[in-house]
Amino acid sequence: SHDDHISALELFIKKYKTKVCITPQMLKNIKFLKNYENLILYEDNLVLDDDNLISIPSYLPPKSKK
């Protein structure tokens, strides 16, 4: 579940002090990251070396019926 992933992230960064790539919208919902110093904020996509990280919204509104 989403809560399991968030809990695991909190434990992981406490142990490894790794960088976390996150959008500002996601950051609003993950309270323990508010003061975390190793954040990389990005909007729609982020390119690291040859890797392209794309932000995918967790909620997509239903398509309207025509």
Solvent accessible surface area in square Angstrom, and as a share of the most:
residue,aa,sasa,rsa
1,S,95,0.61
2,H,128,0.57
3,D,103,0.54
4,D,93,0.48
5,H,128,0.57
6,I,39,0.20
7,S,62,0.40
8,A,56,0.44
9,L,46,0.23
10,E,53,0.24
11,L,124,0.62
12,F,102,0.42
13,I,6,0.03
14,K,125,0.53
15,K,148,0.63
16,Y,121,0.46
17,K,128,0.54
18,T,49,0.28
19,K,131,0.56
20,V,15,0.09
21,C,42,0.25
22,I,5,0.03
23,T,9,0.05
24,P,49,0.31
25,Q,113,0.50
26,M,81,0.36
27,L,29,0.14
28,K,120,0.51
29,N,111,0.57
30,I,17,0.09
31,K,151,0.64
32,F,61,0.26
33,L,0,0.00
34,K,95,0.40
35,N,141,0.73
36,Y,41,0.15
37,E,165,0.74
38,N,49,0.25
39,L,42,0.21
40,I,48,0.24
41,L,95,0.48
42,Y,27,0.10
43,E,121,0.54
44,D,110,0.57
45,N,80,0.41
46,L,32,0.16
47,V,96,0.55
48,L,72,0.36
49,D,142,0.73
50,D,145,0.75
51,D,93,0.48
52,N,79,0.40
53,L,64,0.32
54,I,113,0.57
55,S,33,0.21
56,I,137,0.70
57,P,82,0.52
58,S,126,0.81
59,Y,153,0.58
60,L,126,0.63
61,P,92,0.58
62,P,115,0.72
63,K,193,0.82
64,S,97,0.63
65,K,200,0.85
66,K,240,1.02
